[in-house]
Amino acid sequence: MPLAHPFDDDKLKEECGIFGVVGVADAANFVALGLHALQHRGQEAGGIVVHDAEHGFNSARRMGYVRDNFTSAELLQTLPGNIGIGHVRYSTAGNKGQTAIRDVQPFFGEFSMGGAAIAHNGNLTNAAALRRDLIDRGAIFQSSSDSECIIHLMARSMGRNIPDRMEEALRKAEGAFSVVAMTRTKLMGVRDPLGVRPLVLGKIGDGWALSSETCALDIIGAEFVREIEPGEMVVISAKDGVQSHFPFRRQEPRFCIFEQVYFSRPDSILSGRSVYETRRQIGVELAREAPVEADLVCPVPDSGTPAAIGFSHESGIPYGMGIIRNQYMGRTFIEPTDAIRNMGVRLKLNVNRALIAGKRIILVDDSVVRGTTTRKIKDMLLDAGAAEVHFRIASPPTAWPCFYGVDTPQREKLIAATMTEDEMREHLGVDSLRFISLDGLYRAAGHAEGRNNACPQFCDACFSGEYPIKPTDMIAKGFELKS
C-alpha cells in the first residue's frame, strides 16, 4: 500500500477516500474504521459527520491520520447516531499541499427541508466557472475546495427534497465525481456518467455501506454487494433499503486505469477483478514485452511488488527483496531540514547489500513521474555493488497531467513529457529502461484484445493525452490539448 512521506515528490498523489453507513448502531465507529482502511487515498486530513435523532447533526474534522484522531473513545462519543459519512483527503483542488481545516470534508449545509452533508472523491473540471457564477449570485464560500460548489448548487435548486437537489446540482457539474451524502435518515451515493472514480455498495447486518474500495468493507465485516454503476444514484435508508436510478445520460464507462496500477489497495476488487492479480499480470506482460538477462528481480516497495512477482514468474529470474522499506517512516517523523532532505529516499528505503552486490538487477516500479526518486534508487543500488541496473515500469510513460482528482505536476515537470524513452534512460543513468505498453496494460487489466483506440475502455489520459471529459477550467488557463 503506497504511503505518503515528506521526502517523496515523485509519485502521483492519491485523490480522496469516501465512506458512509446507514442502519448501524454507533455509525461513527464504522466510518472511522472504513476511513482507516482508505488511508492510502488521502493522508492530509479526515472528517466524519453523523446524525442522531436526539442530538441532531454532529461532526469532527481533523488534520493528519485517522489513527491519530478518530480512535479516541472521547471523540467518538461526541458523534452518536446510526447514519454517518466520512472523508480522507489529499488536496487535489484548492490549496494543494496546504490543507486548511476549512477545506476538510464532509461539507454540511442546512436547507429548508433539513440538513445534508456531502463528501466527494474526484475533481470538477468546471469548478472555477461554477464558483465565479455562484459568487456573482451571492454565494459565500467557506473553503477553497471545488466540492463546496455542490453544496451551493443544492441550495439554489428548486428540488422537492435533498436527493432531487443533489441530482440537479450534479447535472451542472463536469468532471469526475464519486459522492457519498447523507440527510437525517438517508445515505446517498452517486458516480459520474463515465465512472472515472470508484464507489461500491456493501451490506452489514440490517444496514448498508458505501465505500471507495472493497477493502474498507472488509474491515467492518460488510458483504460486498456490487459496484455503483457509472451514472447511477442510489438512495438508501434503513426502512426502504436501496433505491436506484440513473439521472445522467448513459455513456460508455471510462474508469481510471491508474486505480489498477497504483491508487487502490491490492486487496481490493475493481470491476470484478482483484487489484493484486491485475498488478501481477502487468509484471507478466512486462516480462514478455521487455525481457532482459539479469540475476534478480526486485520491487520498489511496496507498490512495485505484485508486478515484480509477475515479472519473476514469467521470466524465470529469481525474485528478491533487494530494497527494504522502513515501515515506520511517517509524515511527521522529523522536521525536514535541508540536511535531512539531502538524505533523500534513504530515510524511507534501504538496500539489502548482501543480496544486491555483484548482481544484475531488474528493478520494477509502478511509475516514473519526475524521475528524481528513480535516480536516487539507482545510485543506492550501484553504491551497494550492483553490476547492472535495469528498470521496468508497470505503467506507460506519464506524459500528461490528470484533472480528475489526482495531484499531478504541471506537464513540463513530467519527465516523459519532455524526453523520449532513450533520453530518459540516459538521464536516469540506468542500463535499460522499459515501460509497459498501453495495450499491454489493457491486457493485464482483463482486455485480451488490448486498447480499443476508437472507444477506450478506461480513462488513460495521463498516458495518452486523450481526455474523456473536457478540462474546461484548465483550457481557460491556457492548457493545450493534444492535437
Salt bridges, closest charged atoms under 4 A:
ASP8 OD2 - HIS5 NE2 3.25
ASP8 OD2 - LYS348 NZ 3.68
GLU15 OE1 - ARG41 NH2 2.43
GLU15 OE2 - ARG197 NH2 3.60
ASP52 OD2 - HIS55 ND1 2.77
ASP68 OD1 - ARG67 NE 3.77
ASP133 OD2 - ARG137 NH2 3.07
GLU148 OE2 - HIS152 NE2 3.22
ASP164 OD2 - ARG160 NE 3.61
GLU167 OE2 - ARG171 NH2 2.66
GLU167 OE1 - HIS245 NE2 2.67
GLU213 OE2 - HIS40 NE2 2.77
GLU213 OE2 - ARG41 NH1 2.79
GLU227 OE1 - ARG191 NH1 3.89
GLU229 OE1 - ARG250 NH1 3.98
GLU232 OE2 - ARG226 NH2 2.78
GLU259 OE2 - ARG41 NH2 2.81
GLU259 OE2 - ARG197 NH2 3.44
ASP267 OD2 - ARG265 NH2 2.57
GLU277 OE2 - ARG280 NH2 2.99
GLU285 OE2 - ARG288 NH1 3.63
GLU285 OE1 - ARG443 NE 3.19
GLU289 OE2 - ARG443 NH2 3.05
GLU293 OE1 - ARG360 NH1 3.92
ASP295 OD1 - ARG360 NH2 2.97
ASP302 OD2 - ARG325 NE 3.23
GLU314 OE2 - ARG288 NE 3.20
ASP365 OD1 - LYS11 NZ 3.04
ASP366 OD1 - LYS11 NZ 2.72
ASP379 OD1 - LYS378 NZ 2.84
ASP383 OD2 - ARG346 NH2 3.23
GLU388 OE1 - HIS390 NE2 2.75
ASP407 OD1 - LYS96 NZ 3.42
GLU421 OE2 - ARG434 NE 3.57
GLU449 OE2 - HIS447 ND1 3.85
ASP460 OD2 - ARG451 NE 2.63
GLU466 OE1 - ARG451 NH2 2.98
